[in-house]
Amino acid sequence: MTRSPKRPAPTGYQLRVDGHLEDHWSAWLGDLTLTRERDGTTSLTGFVPDQAALHGLLVKVRDLGLILVSVQAIDP
């Protein structure tokens, strides 16, 4: 496997899930900001310190039975 040049680790992520989540899920999902979008999805945006934390967040999304639409690294 050929590795690409070292990139700085992203400090933020935006996950989109199908459906609208209630605000109380923010704390359980690592205090991410929840934004209910007009297209019927919810954006989860915020700081994720490393890949292990990102995978933990994805497990929580799975455990809630949510449909994951997208995951995107974003600038802080």
N, C-alpha and C positions, 0 to 999 in steps of 0.2 A: 504494500500500500504506500502510495506517495502522499506525504503530508504537505499541505499548503503552508506558506510562510506564516509565522506566528502572528496571530491577530490578538488585539486586546480583548479580554473577556468582557462580554456585554454586561452592563449593570442593570438593565431593565428589560422586561419582556411584556408583550401584549398577547394574551391568549383570548381567542374568541370561542364561545360555546353557544350552542343552539339553545334558544329559550331565554327568558328573563329571570335572573336570580334576584332574590330579595337582598337588601343591604346587609342583613345580619350574617350572611355567609362571608363577608369580607374578612372578619377576624379569623375564621377557621381556615381561610385560604391565604393566610400570611399577610393580612392587612392590605391586600391589593385594592385598588380603586375599581369599583364596579360601575360600568356605564351601560345602561340598557339602550340598545341601538334600535332605530326605527325598523330595521329589517328583521326584527325578532330575535336577534342575538344579544349576548352580553359580552362586553369587553372587560377583561381582567388585566389591569395595568399596574406595574410597580416594580420595585427593586427585588431582584432575585440574586443572592450573593454568589452562587456557583451552580455548576451543572447538577450536583447532587440535590440541591434545593429545588431546582427546576424539575427534576425527575420526581421528587416528593410531591410537588404541586400537581404534576400530571397524574400521579396515583390518586390524589384527592379528587381530581376531576373525574377520573374513572370510577372511584368509589361512590360518587354522587350519581353515577349513571348518566352523566352529561355527554352530549355529542360534541367532540372537539372539532371546531371548524378550522382554526389556524393557530400557529405559534409564530411570533415574530420578535426578533431581538430589536430593541429600540435604544436610542440614546437617552440618557437620564434627563 
